[in-house]
């Protein structure tokens, strides 16, 4: 699903009106109706007063449509016109007249003294500002936003929380509505996926308002939101006469004394994700643990407690390197020598990334299409500090382009960068914030890479599968707190069944 900028959303509206021969007022009606349907279904039996706050633009016009439709259902609704400007759009005026014909309660807010009393028993519909906002809210409108936030009412924002910029860093966090639910139109907005905005968005949902499909399919974007259907298009079913040699040979390199569990988790994930063969290359101290824990995996060993020689005999299709590897001086030296000459497709994680960060010239030697899987702190060590999350995304794109690699920046809505574009993952939840979760992801992606998926396909599919296991876990018997890395592996079969 494409993520459009505010300017592109405007063009999508124009294309819809032109190609589908509908007016802007009709399009506003569609948007308002979609929001009304969601609100009515969620709260029709709640018997809670609903307060709709409308700005002077088209976002406010959407709010007027919602208010009218709620009033037609005889719900307890009051509408407030937030007069921060004397300019009202034509569609706003049309919908205000329609609302007034119902004799519904409509009030005007021109100063702080006009604010209604709002409590936690109320529902607030925030339709003050939309995605076109380019400056911080000020004056009495800023005070209104702060008042709404302090009320602890249930707040539903239309398209985007008022005060939040759609595509850039915020400068006044006190002037942004804290929404319990955001009902956004047609496509996700970049601001909904940014960590620095998490305090303003508890949940969000995309409502289809039937914007022009031709425009949406052809518009060029820098960001996409990966959905289940996108992954189903990537997924390859096994052929009837395939055998273990048809599905690649994964090699997981890692482990050190006290950290053998990391490479065991990665190896288990690789074999459970469909790799025909899996080998692990580990220190001697982990041999018994690996053989007992994952009997399906073949084992080669290095030094007693660390990996330093990297002289495996296996001929893998793909390599996953880094889990539990450690940063012993001899390990670093061996890694540098190995990495500098490796021609096999690789997934590099954890201490592999830390070693690359330490030896700056190693970034220049990153093999083309290598997959790097850093968490934010590891990416900072690789690329440097950023000023805000939008700057971080720009750095992510530039790093991927400069070094011709795929970068998987782990976290909520894991961001995958490749060739100047970023894909955000739709699956997963906070249950994945657990030890070993990243090691499992390395194994999954390495397995997919070994099976013949391209680097970007393996990365996108890997992060989706990884996240989906947590969704399934939480939907069934696990809690956010009890879910562990082994549960990711345990739920892999369910995800592959869904894709198939």
Secondary structure, DSSP 8 states (H G I E B T S, - for coil): -EE--HHHHHHHHHHHHHHTT--HHHHHHHHHHHHHHHHHHHHTTT---EEEEE-SSHHHHHHHHHHHHHHHTT--EEEEEE-S-S---HHHHHHHHHHHTTT-EEEEE-SGGG-----TTSEEEEES--TT--S---HHHHHHHHHHHHHT-EEEEESS-TT--SSS--S-GGGS--BSEEEEESS--GGGG-GGGGGGBS-EEEE-----HHHHHH---SEEEE-HHHHHHH-----TT--GGGG-EEEEE---TT-HHHHHHHHHHHHHTT-SEEEEEE-GGGHHHHHHH-TTSEEEE-SSSS----------SEEEE-TT----HHHHHHHHHHHHH--SEEEE-HHHHHHHHHSGGGGGG--TT-EE--BHHHHHHHH---SSHHHHHHHHHHHHHHTT-EEEEBSTT-EEEETTEEEEE----GGG-STTHHHHHHHHHHHHHHTT--HHHHHHHHHHHHHHHHHHHHHTT--TTT--HHHHHHTHHHHHHHH-
